[in-house]
Amino acid sequence: ILRYSALILLLLGLVLPFTAFIINSLAFRWFYPQLIPNEWSLDAWNSVLNDDLFEAFYNSVVIAVGVTFVSILIGIPASRAMGLYQFRGKRIVEFLILAPTIVPGIAVAMGLNINFLRWNLSGELFGVGLVHLVPVMPYVVLTLSGVFANYNPEFEQQARTLGAGPLRTFWYVTFPAIFPGLVVASLFAFLVSWSQYILTFLIGQGRVITMPVLLFTTVPGGKSPSIAAMSLVFIAPAVLILLLSSRYLSGESNTVGGFGQV
């Protein structure tokens, strides 16, 4: 009973906010103490679905996907070293990796903004993507470090002994073993990059408009239906990715079967 009660409360906590957003985005002349709106309208969606939204959505997707791809490329060798090997100064390296998550974000953003202005990277899509790597990399490296900490490199040695080259060994042995961890790390990377506001606002200098920046500019208007509609568009990709990767987050994926097929 307690288990199902907790599950029901969890589902309600997840569903009710979405329900409130949907009702607010379709409400028209909804006044207190009315339980539900007396009138419904698509005016909020008509005002939100414009060129600014499509541009912000496109920029957010391009930046988040690019940051995810680059962070995985950097994170695999870094996390392999952190997870498999013991070396002097490892604790210091771990602390430095965690530093961006410990230092206040506004301090990091202001310091980086000065350097990005000197390098002519401010106000550019590339510069915003580059600065997103700062808060993303700790999540990617720490997630994959835990994966490599439970990884047995002897499988790679056996493949090399049987004549497989480095690329074939990685593709047929290493990649299937760490794939669930890669999915989780990619999920963290995408979500962290997707939701960045301060770094995007400072480095982008108002010229790189992403979904968080556009959402924050909509809130001061005080139009609840428009804010609700914009919020639904903002959280939709995150919810979709969470649903697609839920089997890896819950630990239901089986990498041993992949080794058997290889």
Secondary structure as UniProt FT lines:
FT   HELIX           2..26
FT   STRAND          27..28
FT   TURN            32..33
FT   STRAND          39..40
FT   HELIX           43..48
FT   HELIX           51..84
FT   TURN            88..89
FT   HELIX           90..102
FT   HELIX           105..118
FT   TURN            119..120
FT   TURN            122..123
FT   HELIX           125..149
FT   HELIX           154..161
FT   TURN            162..163
FT   HELIX           166..169
FT   HELIX           170..174
FT   HELIX           175..194
FT   HELIX           198..204
FT   TURN            205..207
FT   HELIX           211..218
FT   HELIX           219..221
FT   HELIX           224..244
FT   HELIX           246..249
FT   TURN            250..251
FT   HELIX           255..261
//
